Amino acid sequence: IEQCWDFAKREYWKLPLSSMDTALERNMVAALNMVTGKHLKRFMDTCCKGHSGSQAAWAAKKYCGHRVIPEGVLAKLD
């Protein structure tokens, strides 16, 4: 979840600055909507296999072209 939140924060900072509450809320919602299902699935796949958040983040970056991380890859890190 932290990785997805970090991604959303990075995207939020790219949006135009504003001091109006409505614009801030609109930018926040837009940034959260930029987190795709692919990002979430990739991260949750490794978490469901019992790996830590840092391992899941590493695997999601390393295997960004795949939907599922190979079973034995993260076992090597333990």
mmCIF file of the N, C-alpha and C atoms, coordinates in Angstrom:
data_MODEL
# 
_entry.id   MODEL 
# 
loop_
_atom_site.group_PDB 
_atom_site.id 
_atom_site.type_symbol 
_atom_site.label_atom_id 
_atom_site.label_alt_id 
_atom_site.label_comp_id 
_atom_site.label_asym_id 
_atom_site.label_entity_id 
_atom_site.label_seq_id 
_atom_site.pdbx_PDB_ins_code 
_atom_site.Cartn_x 
_atom_site.Cartn_y 
_atom_site.Cartn_z 
_atom_site.occupancy 
_atom_site.B_iso_or_equiv 
_atom_site.pdbx_formal_charge 
_atom_site.auth_seq_id 
_atom_site.auth_comp_id 
_atom_site.auth_asym_id 
_atom_site.auth_atom_id 
_atom_site.pdbx_PDB_model_num 
ATOM 1   N N  . ILE A 1 1  ? 0.834   -1.187  0.000   1.00 0.00 ? 1  ILE A N  1 
ATOM 2   C CA . ILE A 1 1  ? 0.000   0.000   0.000   1.00 0.00 ? 1  ILE A CA 1 
ATOM 3   C C  . ILE A 1 1  ? 0.880   1.253   0.000   1.00 0.00 ? 1  ILE A C  1 
ATOM 4   N N  . GLU A 1 2  ? 1.971   1.201   0.763   1.00 0.00 ? 2  GLU A N  1 
ATOM 5   C CA . GLU A 1 2  ? 2.856   2.365   0.829   1.00 0.00 ? 2  GLU A CA 1 
ATOM 6   C C  . GLU A 1 2  ? 3.427   2.710   -0.541  1.00 0.00 ? 2  GLU A C  1 
ATOM 7   N N  . GLN A 1 3  ? 3.745   1.690   -1.331  1.00 0.00 ? 3  GLN A N  1 
ATOM 8   C CA . GLN A 1 3  ? 4.297   1.944   -2.663  1.00 0.00 ? 3  GLN A CA 1 
ATOM 9   C C  . GLN A 1 3  ? 3.267   2.633   -3.552  1.00 0.00 ? 3  GLN A C  1 
ATOM 10  N N  . CYS A 1 4  ? 2.018   2.206   -3.442  1.00 0.00 ? 4  CYS A N  1 
ATOM 11  C CA . CYS A 1 4  ? 0.960   2.824   -4.244  1.00 0.00 ? 4  CYS A CA 1 
ATOM 12  C C  . CYS A 1 4  ? 0.728   4.262   -3.790  1.00 0.00 ? 4  CYS A C  1 
ATOM 13  N N  . TRP A 1 5  ? 0.787   4.491   -2.479  1.00 0.00 ? 5  TRP A N  1 
ATOM 14  C CA . TRP A 1 5  ? 0.620   5.838   -1.949  1.00 0.00 ? 5  TRP A CA 1 
ATOM 15  C C  . TRP A 1 5  ? 1.774   6.732   -2.415  1.00 0.00 ? 5  TRP A C  1 
ATOM 16  N N  . ASP A 1 6  ? 2.997   6.211   -2.397  1.00 0.00 ? 6  ASP A N  1 
ATOM 17  C CA . ASP A 1 6  ? 4.149   6.980   -2.875  1.00 0.00 ? 6  ASP A CA 1 
ATOM 18  C C  . ASP A 1 6  ? 3.988   7.360   -4.347  1.00 0.00 ? 6  ASP A C  1 
ATOM 19  N N  . PHE A 1 7  ? 3.495   6.424   -5.142  1.00 0.00 ? 7  PHE A N  1 
ATOM 20  C CA . PHE A 1 7  ? 3.265   6.697   -6.561  1.00 0.00 ? 7  PHE A CA 1 
ATOM 21  C C  . PHE A 1 7  ? 2.251   7.827   -6.715  1.00 0.00 ? 7  PHE A C  1 
ATOM 22  N N  . ALA A 1 8  ? 1.159   7.763   -5.945  1.00 0.00 ? 8  ALA A N  1 
ATOM 23  C CA . ALA A 1 8  ? 0.123   8.797   -6.022  1.00 0.00 ? 8  ALA A CA 1 
ATOM 24  C C  . ALA A 1 8  ? 0.679   10.157  -5.594  1.00 0.00 ? 8  ALA A C  1 
ATOM 25  N N  . LYS A 1 9  ? 1.517   10.179  -4.562  1.00 0.00 ? 9  LYS A N  1 
ATOM 26  C CA . LYS A 1 9  ? 2.110   11.446  -4.117  1.00 0.00 ? 9  LYS A CA 1 
ATOM 27  C C  . LYS A 1 9  ? 3.021   12.039  -5.189  1.00 0.00 ? 9  LYS A C  1 
ATOM 28  N N  . ARG A 1 10 ? 3.796   11.187  -5.859  1.00 0.00 ? 10 ARG A N  1 
ATOM 29  C CA . ARG A 1 10 ? 4.660   11.679  -6.942  1.00 0.00 ? 10 ARG A CA 1 
ATOM 30  C C  . ARG A 1 10 ? 3.830   12.315  -8.057  1.00 0.00 ? 10 ARG A C  1 
ATOM 31  N N  . GLU A 1 11 ? 2.724   11.649  -8.398  1.00 0.00 ? 11 GLU A N  1 
ATOM 32  C CA . GLU A 1 11 ? 1.859   12.180  -9.452  1.00 0.00 ? 11 GLU A CA 1 
ATOM 33  C C  . GLU A 1 11 ? 1.179   13.471  -9.004  1.00 0.00 ? 11 GLU A C  1 
ATOM 34  N N  . TYR A 1 12 ? 0.828   13.561  -7.728  1.00 0.00 ? 12 TYR A N  1 
ATOM 35  C CA . TYR A 1 12 ? 0.181   14.760  -7.188  1.00 0.00 ? 12 TYR A CA 1 
ATOM 36  C C  . TYR A 1 12 ? 1.084   15.978  -7.345  1.00 0.00 ? 12 TYR A C  1 
ATOM 37  N N  . TRP A 1 13 ? 2.375   15.800  -7.072  1.00 0.00 ? 13 TRP A N  1 
ATOM 38  C CA . TRP A 1 13 ? 3.309   16.920  -7.157  1.00 0.00 ? 13 TRP A CA 1 
ATOM 39  C C  . TRP A 1 13 ? 3.497   17.403  -8.592  1.00 0.00 ? 13 TRP A C  1 
ATOM 40  N N  . LYS A 1 14 ? 3.162   16.585  -9.561  1.00 0.00 ? 14 LYS A N  1 
ATOM 41  C CA . LYS A 1 14 ? 3.283   16.994  -10.965 1.00 0.00 ? 14 LYS A CA 1 
ATOM 42  C C  . LYS A 1 14 ? 2.115   17.878  -11.415 1.00 0.00 ? 14 LYS A C  1 
ATOM 43  N N  . LEU A 1 15 ? 1.020   17.847  -10.649 1.00 0.00 ? 15 LEU A N  1 
ATOM 44  C CA . LEU A 1 15 ? -0.173  18.610  -11.014 1.00 0.00 ? 15 LEU A CA 1 
ATOM 45  C C  . LEU A 1 15 ? 0.012   20.087  -10.665 1.00 0.00 ? 15 LEU A C  1 
ATOM 46  N N  . PRO A 1 16 ? -0.767  20.976  -11.285 1.00 0.00 ? 16 PRO A N  1 
ATOM 47  C CA . PRO A 1 16 ? -0.619  22.418  -11.030 1.00 0.00 ? 16 PRO A CA 1 
ATOM 48  C C  . PRO A 1 16 ? -0.902  22.775  -9.568  1.00 0.00 ? 16 PRO A C  1 
ATOM 49  N N  . LEU A 1 17 ? -0.140  23.737  -9.045  1.00 0.00 ? 17 LEU A N  1 
ATOM 50  C CA . LEU A 1 17 ? -0.325  24.197  -7.673  1.00 0.00 ? 17 LEU A CA 1 
ATOM 51  C C  . LEU A 1 17 ? -1.600  25.019  -7.553  1.00 0.00 ? 17 LEU A C  1 
ATOM 52  N N  . SER A 1 18 ? -2.218  24.961  -6.376  1.00 0.00 ? 18 SER A N  1 
ATOM 53  C CA . SER A 1 18 ? -3.405  25.755  -6.112  1.00 0.00 ? 18 SER A CA 1 
ATOM 54  C C  . SER A 1 18 ? -3.588  25.881  -4.607  1.00 0.00 ? 18 SER A C  1 
ATOM 55  N N  . SER A 1 19 ? -4.237  26.951  -4.183  1.00 0.00 ? 19 SER A N  1 
ATOM 56  C CA . SER A 1 19 ? -4.547  27.114  -2.764  1.00 0.00 ? 19 SER A CA 1 
ATOM 57  C C  . SER A 1 19 ? -6.038  26.940  -2.501  1.00 0.00 ? 19 SER A C  1 
ATOM 58  N N  . MET A 1 20 ? -6.807  26.714  -3.539  1.00 0.00 ? 20 MET A N  1 
ATOM 59  C CA . MET A 1 20 ? -8.252  26.530  -3.372  1.00 0.00 ? 20 MET A CA 1 
ATOM 60  C C  . MET A 1 20 ? -8.544  25.086  -2.985  1.00 0.00 ? 20 MET A C  1 
ATOM 61  N N  . ASP A 1 21 ? -9.431  24.920  -2.001  1.00 0.00 ? 21 ASP A N  1 
ATOM 62  C CA . ASP A 1 21 ? -9.766  23.584  -1.513  1.00 0.00 ? 21 ASP A CA 1 
ATOM 63  C C  . ASP A 1 21 ? -10.329 22.686  -2.609  1.00 0.00 ? 21 ASP A C  1 
ATOM 64  N N  . THR A 1 22 ? -11.167 23.231  -3.463  1.00 0.00 ? 22 THR A N  1 
ATOM 65  C CA . THR A 1 22 ? -11.766 22.401  -4.517  1.00 0.00 ? 22 THR A CA 1 
ATOM 66  C C  . THR A 1 22 ? -10.705 21.899  -5.495  1.00 0.00 ? 22 THR A C  1 
ATOM 67  N N  . ALA A 1 23 ? -9.751  22.765  -5.821  1.00 0.00 ? 23 ALA A N  1 
ATOM 68  C CA . ALA A 1 23 ? -8.678  22.356  -6.737  1.00 0.00 ? 23 ALA A CA 1 
ATOM 69  C C  . ALA A 1 23 ? -7.769  21.332  -6.079  1.00 0.00 ? 23 ALA A C  1 
ATOM 70  N N  . LEU A 1 24 ? -7.477  21.516  -4.793  1.00 0.00 ? 24 LEU A N  1 
ATOM 71  C CA . LEU A 1 24 ? -6.637  20.553  -4.073  1.00 0.00 ? 24 LEU A CA 1 
ATOM 72  C C  . LEU A 1 24 ? -7.299  19.181  -4.036  1.00 0.00 ? 24 LEU A C  1 
ATOM 73  N N  . GLU A 1 25 ? -8.592  19.177  -3.762  1.00 0.00 ? 25 GLU A N  1 
ATOM 74  C CA . GLU A 1 25 ? -9.318  17.900  -3.718  1.00 0.00 ? 25 GLU A CA 1 
ATOM 75  C C  . GLU A 1 25 ? -9.352  17.252  -5.100  1.00 0.00 ? 25 GLU A C  1 
ATOM 76  N N  . ARG A 1 26 ? -9.589  18.044  -6.124  1.00 0.00 ? 26 ARG A N  1 
ATOM 77  C CA . ARG A 1 26 ? -9.625  17.519  -7.496  1.00 0.00 ? 26 ARG A CA 1 
ATOM 78  C C  . ARG A 1 26 ? -8.263  16.927  -7.876  1.00 0.00 ? 26 ARG A C  1 
ATOM 79  N N  . ASN A 1 27 ? -7.173  17.616  -7.499  1.00 0.00 ? 27 ASN A N  1 
ATOM 80  C CA . ASN A 1 27 ? -5.829  17.111  -7.783  1.00 0.00 ? 27 ASN A CA 1 
ATOM 81  C C  . ASN A 1 27 ? -5.543  15.823  -7.022  1.00 0.00 ? 27 ASN A C  1 
ATOM 82  N N  . MET A 1 28 ? -6.000  15.750  -5.765  1.00 0.00 ? 28 MET A N  1 
ATOM 83  C CA . MET A 1 28 ? -5.774  14.552  -4.965  1.00 0.00 ? 28 MET A CA 1 
ATOM 84  C C  . MET A 1 28 ? -6.488  13.345  -5.580  1.00 0.00 ? 28 MET A C  1 
ATOM 85  N N  . VAL A 1 29 ? -7.729  13.549  -5.965  1.00 0.00 ? 29 VAL A N  1 
ATOM 86  C CA . VAL A 1 29 ? -8.498  12.461  -6.575  1.00 0.00 ? 29 VAL A CA 1 
ATOM 87  C C  . VAL A 1 29 ? -7.864  12.042  -7.900  1.00 0.00 ? 29 VAL A C  1 
ATOM 88  N N  . ALA A 1 30 ? -7.409  13.008  -8.677  1.00 0.00 ? 30 ALA A N  1 
ATOM 89  C CA . ALA A 1 30 ? -6.762  12.693  -9.960  1.00 0.00 ? 30 ALA A CA 1 
ATOM 90  C C  . ALA A 1 30 ? -5.492  11.886  -9.740  1.00 0.00 ? 30 ALA A C  1 
ATOM 91  N N  . ALA A 1 31 ? -4.699  12.261  -8.736  1.00 0.00 ? 31 ALA A N  1 
ATOM 92  C CA . ALA A 1 31 ? -3.454  11.534  -8.451  1.00 0.00 ? 31 ALA A CA 1 
ATOM 93  C C  . ALA A 1 31 ? -3.743  10.108  -7.997  1.00 0.00 ? 31 ALA A C  1 
ATOM 94  N N  . LEU A 1 32 ? -4.750  9.933   -7.158  1.00 0.00 ? 32 LEU A N  1 
ATOM 95  C CA . LEU A 1 32 ? -5.106  8.582   -6.705  1.00 0.00 ? 32 LEU A CA 1 
ATOM 96  C C  . LEU A 1 32 ? -5.624  7.731   -7.855  1.00 0.00 ? 32 LEU A C  1 
ATOM 97  N N  . ASN A 1 33 ? -6.330  8.351   -8.784  1.00 0.00 ? 33 ASN A N  1 
ATOM 98  C CA . ASN A 1 33 ? -6.840  7.613   -9.942  1.00 0.00 ? 33 ASN A CA 1 
ATOM 99  C C  . ASN A 1 33 ? -5.736  7.196   -10.901 1.00 0.00 ? 33 ASN A C  1 
ATOM 100 N N  . MET A 1 34 ? -4.560  7.815   -10.801 1.00 0.00 ? 34 MET A N  1 
ATOM 101 C CA . MET A 1 34 ? -3.435  7.444   -11.662 1.00 0.00 ? 34 MET A CA 1 
ATOM 102 C C  . MET A 1 34 ? -2.786  6.126   -11.239 1.00 0.00 ? 34 MET A C  1 
ATOM 103 N N  . VAL A 1 35 ? -3.072  5.672   -10.014 1.00 0.00 ? 35 VAL A N  1 
ATOM 104 C CA . VAL A 1 35 ? -2.565  4.369   -9.568  1.00 0.00 ? 35 VAL A CA 1 
ATOM 105 C C  . VAL A 1 35 ? -3.416  3.319   -10.273 1.00 0.00 ? 35 VAL A C  1 
ATOM 106 N N  . THR A 1 36 ? -2.798  2.567   -11.157 1.00 0.00 ? 36 THR A N  1 
ATOM 107 C CA . THR A 1 36 ? -3.556  1.616   -11.969 1.00 0.00 ? 36 THR A CA 1 
ATOM 108 C C  . THR A 1 36 ? -3.762  0.291   -11.240 1.00 0.00 ? 36 THR A C  1 
ATOM 109 N N  . GLY A 1 37 ? -4.704  -0.465  -11.724 1.00 0.00 ? 37 GLY A N  1 
ATOM 110 C CA . GLY A 1 37 ? -4.933  -1.803  -11.187 1.00 0.00 ? 37 GLY A CA 1 
ATOM 111 C C  . GLY A 1 37 ? -3.714  -2.695  -11.354 1.00 0.00 ? 37 GLY A C  1 
ATOM 112 N N  . LYS A 1 38 ? -2.944  -2.443  -12.402 1.00 0.00 ? 38 LYS A N  1 
ATOM 113 C CA . LYS A 1 38 ? -1.734  -3.228  -12.640 1.00 0.00 ? 38 LYS A CA 1 
ATOM 114 C C  . LYS A 1 38 ? -0.735  -3.020  -11.507 1.00 0.00 ? 38 LYS A C  1 
ATOM 115 N N  . HIS A 1 39 ? -0.573  -1.775  -11.063 1.00 0.00 ? 39 HIS A N  1 
ATOM 116 C CA . HIS A 1 39 ? 0.321   -1.496  -9.938  1.00 0.00 ? 39 HIS A CA 1 
ATOM 117 C C  . HIS A 1 39 ? -0.143  -2.247  -8.689  1.00 0.00 ? 39 HIS A C  1 
ATOM 118 N N  . LEU A 1 40 ? -1.434  -2.152  -8.419  1.00 0.00 ? 40 LEU A N  1 
ATOM 119 C CA . LEU A 1 40 ? -1.980  -2.785  -7.218  1.00 0.00 ? 40 LEU A CA 1 
ATOM 120 C C  . LEU A 1 40 ? -1.860  -4.301  -7.270  1.00 0.00 ? 40 LEU A C  1 
ATOM 121 N N  . LYS A 1 41 ? -2.183  -4.896  -8.409  1.00 0.00 ? 41 LYS A N  1 
ATOM 122 C CA . LYS A 1 41 ? -2.119  -6.355  -8.537  1.00 0.00 ? 41 LYS A CA 1 
ATOM 123 C C  . LYS A 1 41 ? -0.700  -6.872  -8.357  1.00 0.00 ? 41 LYS A C  1 
ATOM 124 N N  . ARG A 1 42 ? 0.251   -6.184  -8.958  1.00 0.00 ? 42 ARG A N  1 
ATOM 125 C CA . ARG A 1 42 ? 1.640   -6.613  -8.873  1.00 0.00 ? 42 ARG A CA 1 
ATOM 126 C C  . ARG A 1 42 ? 2.132   -6.575  -7.425  1.00 0.00 ? 42 ARG A C  1 
ATOM 127 N N  . PHE A 1 43 ? 1.814   -5.508  -6.723  1.00 0.00 ? 43 PHE A N  1 
ATOM 128 C CA . PHE A 1 43 ? 2.250   -5.365  -5.341  1.00 0.00 ? 43 PHE A CA 1 
ATOM 129 C C  . PHE A 1 43 ? 1.529   -6.364  -4.434  1.00 0.00 ? 43 PHE A C  1 
ATOM 130 N N  . MET A 1 44 ? 0.221   -6.511  -4.610  1.00 0.00 ? 44 MET A N  1 
ATOM 131 C CA . MET A 1 44 ? -0.556  -7.411  -3.752  1.00 0.00 ? 44 MET A CA 1 
ATOM 132 C C  . MET A 1 44 ? -0.194  -8.871  -3.997  1.00 0.00 ? 44 MET A C  1 
ATOM 133 N N  . ASP A 1 45 ? 0.215   -9.217  -5.213  1.00 0.00 ? 45 ASP A N  1 
ATOM 134 C CA . ASP A 1 45 ? 0.613   -10.589 -5.506  1.00 0.00 ? 45 ASP A CA 1 
ATOM 135 C C  . ASP A 1 45 ? 1.764   -11.018 -4.605  1.00 0.00 ? 45 ASP A C  1 
ATOM 136 N N  . THR A 1 46 ? 2.756   -10.155 -4.460  1.00 0.00 ? 46 THR A N  1 
ATOM 137 C CA . THR A 1 46 ? 3.895   -10.522 -3.616  1.00 0.00 ? 46 THR A CA 1 
ATOM 138 C C  . THR A 1 46 ? 3.536   -10.478 -2.139  1.00 0.00 ? 46 THR A C  1 
ATOM 139 N N  . CYS A 1 47 ? 2.695   -9.535  -1.738  1.00 0.00 ? 47 CYS A N  1 
ATOM 140 C CA . CYS A 1 47 ? 2.277   -9.474  -0.327  1.00 0.00 ? 47 CYS A CA 1 
ATOM 141 C C  . CYS A 1 47 ? 1.477   -10.714 0.062   1.00 0.00 ? 47 CYS A C  1 
ATOM 142 N N  . CYS A 1 48 ? 0.604   -11.170 -0.832  1.00 0.00 ? 48 CYS A N  1 
ATOM 143 C CA . CYS A 1 48 ? -0.210  -12.358 -0.543  1.00 0.00 ? 48 CYS A CA 1 
ATOM 144 C C  . CYS A 1 48 ? 0.639   -13.616 -0.438  1.00 0.00 ? 48 CYS A C  1 
ATOM 145 N N  . LYS A 1 49 ? 1.811   -13.589 -1.045  1.00 0.00 ? 49 LYS A N  1 
ATOM 146 C CA . LYS A 1 49 ? 2.709   -14.742 -0.948  1.00 0.00 ? 49 LYS A CA 1 
ATOM 147 C C  . LYS A 1 49 ? 3.540   -14.702 0.327   1.00 0.00 ? 49 LYS A C  1 
ATOM 148 N N  . GLY A 1 50 ? 3.272   -13.720 1.200   1.00 0.00 ? 50 GLY A N  1 
ATOM 149 C CA . GLY A 1 50 ? 3.920   -13.670 2.501   1.00 0.00 ? 50 GLY A CA 1 
ATOM 150 C C  . GLY A 1 50 ? 5.217   -12.891 2.562   1.00 0.00 ? 50 GLY A C  1 
ATOM 151 N N  . HIS A 1 51 ? 5.474   -12.057 1.584   1.00 0.00 ? 51 HIS A N  1 
ATOM 152 C CA . HIS A 1 51 ? 6.715   -11.284 1.576   1.00 0.00 ? 51 HIS A CA 1 
ATOM 153 C C  . HIS A 1 51 ? 6.487   -9.911  2.190   1.00 0.00 ? 51 HIS A C  1 
ATOM 154 N N  . SER A 1 52 ? 7.566   -9.303  2.652   1.00 0.00 ? 52 SER A N  1 
ATOM 155 C CA . SER A 1 52 ? 7.475   -7.982  3.279   1.00 0.00 ? 52 SER A CA 1 
ATOM 156 C C  . SER A 1 52 ? 7.197   -6.913  2.226   1.00 0.00 ? 52 SER A C  1 
ATOM 157 N N  . GLY A 1 53 ? 6.846   -5.734  2.715   1.00 0.00 ? 53 GLY A N  1 
ATOM 158 C CA . GLY A 1 53 ? 6.577   -4.624  1.811   1.00 0.00 ? 53 GLY A CA 1 
ATOM 159 C C  . GLY A 1 53 ? 7.781   -4.236  0.984   1.00 0.00 ? 53 GLY A C  1 
ATOM 160 N N  . SER A 1 54 ? 8.968   -4.266  1.598   1.00 0.00 ? 54 SER A N  1 
ATOM 161 C CA . SER A 1 54 ? 10.173  -3.896  0.843   1.00 0.00 ? 54 SER A CA 1 
ATOM 162 C C  . SER A 1 54 ? 10.491  -4.934  -0.228  1.00 0.00 ? 54 SER A C  1 
ATOM 163 N N  . GLN A 1 55 ? 10.260  -6.212  0.076   1.00 0.00 ? 55 GLN A N  1 
ATOM 164 C CA . GLN A 1 55 ? 10.470  -7.256  -0.935  1.00 0.00 ? 55 GLN A CA 1 
ATOM 165 C C  . GLN A 1 55 ? 9.464   -7.105  -2.066  1.00 0.00 ? 55 GLN A C  1 
ATOM 166 N N  . ALA A 1 56 ? 8.227   -6.797  -1.716  1.00 0.00 ? 56 ALA A N  1 
ATOM 167 C CA . ALA A 1 56 ? 7.194   -6.612  -2.732  1.00 0.00 ? 56 ALA A CA 1 
ATOM 168 C C  . ALA A 1 56 ? 7.527   -5.422  -3.622  1.00 0.00 ? 56 ALA A C  1 
ATOM 169 N N  . ALA A 1 57 ? 8.017   -4.347  -3.020  1.00 0.00 ? 57 ALA A N  1 
ATOM 170 C CA . ALA A 1 57 ? 8.390   -3.165  -3.800  1.00 0.00 ? 57 ALA A CA 1 
ATOM 171 C C  . ALA A 1 57 ? 9.541   -3.486  -4.745  1.00 0.00 ? 57 ALA A C  1 
ATOM 172 N N  . TRP A 1 58 ? 10.532  -4.218  -4.248  1.00 0.00 ? 58 TRP A N  1 
ATOM 173 C CA . TRP A 1 58 ? 11.675  -4.594  -5.085  1.00 0.00 ? 58 TRP A CA 1 
ATOM 174 C C  . TRP A 1 58 ? 11.210  -5.435  -6.268  1.00 0.00 ? 58 TRP A C  1 
ATOM 175 N N  . ALA A 1 59 ? 10.378  -6.430  -5.994  1.00 0.00 ? 59 ALA A N  1 
ATOM 176 C CA . ALA A 1 59 ? 9.916   -7.328  -7.048  1.00 0.00 ? 59 ALA A CA 1 
ATOM 177 C C  . ALA A 1 59 ? 9.050   -6.586  -8.066  1.00 0.00 ? 59 ALA A C  1 
ATOM 178 N N  . ALA A 1 60 ? 8.222   -5.662  -7.593  1.00 0.00 ? 60 ALA A N  1 
ATOM 179 C CA . ALA A 1 60 ? 7.371   -4.906  -8.506  1.00 0.00 ? 60 ALA A CA 1 
ATOM 180 C C  . ALA A 1 60 ? 8.213   -4.050  -9.450  1.00 0.00 ? 60 ALA A C  1 
ATOM 181 N N  . LYS A 1 61 ? 9.327   -3.511  -8.954  1.00 0.00 ? 61 LYS A N  1 
ATOM 182 C CA . LYS A 1 61 ? 10.214  -2.718  -9.811  1.00 0.00 ? 61 LYS A CA 1 
ATOM 183 C C  . LYS A 1 61 ? 11.015  -3.615  -10.750 1.00 0.00 ? 61 LYS A C  1 
ATOM 184 N N  . LYS A 1 62 ? 11.529  -4.718  -10.224 1.00 0.00 ? 62 LYS A N  1 
ATOM 185 C CA . LYS A 1 62 ? 12.384  -5.623  -10.993 1.00 0.00 ? 62 LYS A CA 1 
ATOM 186 C C  . LYS A 1 62 ? 11.609  -6.295  -12.119 1.00 0.00 ? 62 LYS A C  1 
ATOM 187 N N  . TYR A 1 63 ? 10.385  -6.712  -11.831 1.00 0.00 ? 63 TYR A N  1 
ATOM 188 C CA . TYR A 1 63 ? 9.573   -7.451  -12.800 1.00 0.00 ? 63 TYR A CA 1 
ATOM 189 C C  . TYR A 1 63 ? 8.400   -6.604  -13.269 1.00 0.00 ? 63 TYR A C  1 
ATOM 190 N N  . CYS A 1 64 ? 8.664   -5.363  -13.653 1.00 0.00 ? 64 CYS A N  1 
ATOM 191 C CA . CYS A 1 64 ? 7.587   -4.453  -14.021 1.00 0.00 ? 64 CYS A CA 1 
ATOM 192 C C  . CYS A 1 64 ? 6.879   -4.859  -15.311 1.00 0.00 ? 64 CYS A C  1 
ATOM 193 N N  . GLY A 1 65 ? 7.464   -5.717  -16.107 1.00 0.00 ? 65 GLY A N  1 
ATOM 194 C CA . GLY A 1 65 ? 6.827   -6.138  -17.345 1.00 0.00 ? 65 GLY A CA 1 
ATOM 195 C C  . GLY A 1 65 ? 5.960   -7.369  -17.191 1.00 0.00 ? 65 GLY A C  1 
ATOM 196 N N  . HIS A 1 66 ? 5.892   -7.912  -15.986 1.00 0.00 ? 66 HIS A N  1 
ATOM 197 C CA . HIS A 1 66 ? 5.142   -9.136  -15.766 1.00 0.00 ? 66 HIS A CA 1 
ATOM 198 C C  . HIS A 1 66 ? 4.023   -8.886  -14.774 1.00 0.00 ? 66 HIS A C  1 
ATOM 199 N N  . ARG A 1 67 ? 2.982   -9.680  -14.878 1.00 0.00 ? 67 ARG A N  1 
ATOM 200 C CA . ARG A 1 67 ? 1.887   -9.544  -13.927 1.00 0.00 ? 67 ARG A CA 1 
ATOM 201 C C  . ARG A 1 67 ? 2.133   -10.342 -12.661 1.00 0.00 ? 67 ARG A C  1 
ATOM 202 N N  . VAL A 1 68 ? 2.819   -11.436 -12.784 1.00 0.00 ? 68 VAL A N  1 
ATOM 203 C CA . VAL A 1 68 ? 3.059   -12.293 -11.628 1.00 0.00 ? 68 VAL A CA 1 
ATOM 204 C C  . VAL A 1 68 ? 4.556   -12.471 -11.456 1.00 0.00 ? 68 VAL A C  1 
ATOM 205 N N  . ILE A 1 69 ? 5.012   -12.352 -10.230 1.00 0.00 ? 69 ILE A N  1 
ATOM 206 C CA . ILE A 1 69 ? 6.429   -12.533 -9.911  1.00 0.00 ? 69 ILE A CA 1 
ATOM 207 C C  . ILE A 1 69 ? 6.706   -14.033 -9.807  1.00 0.00 ? 69 ILE A C  1 
ATOM 208 N N  . PRO A 1 70 ? 7.788   -14.524 -10.385 1.00 0.00 ? 70 PRO A N  1 
ATOM 209 C CA . PRO A 1 70 ? 8.116   -15.944 -10.276 1.00 0.00 ? 70 PRO A CA 1 
ATOM 210 C C  . PRO A 1 70 ? 8.230   -16.393 -8.818  1.00 0.00 ? 70 PRO A C  1 
ATOM 211 N N  . GLU A 1 71 ? 7.762   -17.594 -8.540  1.00 0.00 ? 71 GLU A N  1 
ATOM 212 C CA . GLU A 1 71 ? 7.703   -18.118 -7.173  1.00 0.00 ? 71 GLU A CA 1 
ATOM 213 C C  . GLU A 1 71 ? 9.038   -18.092 -6.445  1.00 0.00 ? 71 GLU A C  1 
ATOM 214 N N  . GLY A 1 72 ? 10.110  -18.525 -7.092  1.00 0.00 ? 72 GLY A N  1 
ATOM 215 C CA . GLY A 1 72 ? 11.375  -18.692 -6.397  1.00 0.00 ? 72 GLY A CA 1 
ATOM 216 C C  . GLY A 1 72 ? 12.229  -17.444 -6.259  1.00 0.00 ? 72 GLY A C  1 
ATOM 217 N N  . VAL A 1 73 ? 11.852  -16.362 -6.899  1.00 0.00 ? 73 VAL A N  1 
ATOM 218 C CA . VAL A 1 73 ? 12.706  -15.179 -6.917  1.00 0.00 ? 73 VAL A CA 1 
ATOM 219 C C  . VAL A 1 73 ? 12.867  -14.568 -5.532  1.00 0.00 ? 73 VAL A C  1 
ATOM 220 N N  . LEU A 1 74 ? 11.774  -14.330 -4.830  1.00 0.00 ? 74 LEU A N  1 
ATOM 221 C CA . LEU A 1 74 ? 11.860  -13.674 -3.530  1.00 0.00 ? 74 LEU A CA 1 
ATOM 222 C C  . LEU A 1 74 ? 12.376  -14.605 -2.444  1.00 0.00 ? 74 LEU A C  1 
ATOM 223 N N  . ALA A 1 75 ? 12.284  -15.905 -2.659  1.00 0.00 ? 75 ALA A N  1 
ATOM 224 C CA . ALA A 1 75 ? 12.818  -16.849 -1.674  1.00 0.00 ? 75 ALA A CA 1 
ATOM 225 C C  . ALA A 1 75 ? 14.329  -16.699 -1.557  1.00 0.00 ? 75 ALA A C  1 
ATOM 226 N N  . LYS A 1 76 ? 14.977  -16.276 -2.635  1.00 0.00 ? 76 LYS A N  1 
ATOM 227 C CA . LYS A 1 76 ? 16.425  -16.083 -2.614  1.00 0.00 ? 76 LYS A CA 1 
ATOM 228 C C  . LYS A 1 76 ? 16.830  -14.928 -1.708  1.00 0.00 ? 76 LYS A C  1 
ATOM 229 N N  . LEU A 1 77 ? 15.927  -13.992 -1.472  1.00 0.00 ? 77 LEU A N  1 
ATOM 230 C CA . LEU A 1 77 ? 16.232  -12.838 -0.629  1.00 0.00 ? 77 LEU A CA 1 
ATOM 231 C C  . LEU A 1 77 ? 16.151  -13.154 0.855   1.00 0.00 ? 77 LEU A C  1 
ATOM 232 N N  . ASP A 1 78 ? 15.427  -14.197 1.222   1.00 0.00 ? 78 ASP A N  1 
ATOM 233 C CA . ASP A 1 78 ? 15.230  -14.524 2.647   1.00 0.00 ? 78 ASP A CA 1 
ATOM 234 C C  . ASP A 1 78 ? 16.460  -15.056 3.306   1.00 0.00 ? 78 ASP A C  1 
# 
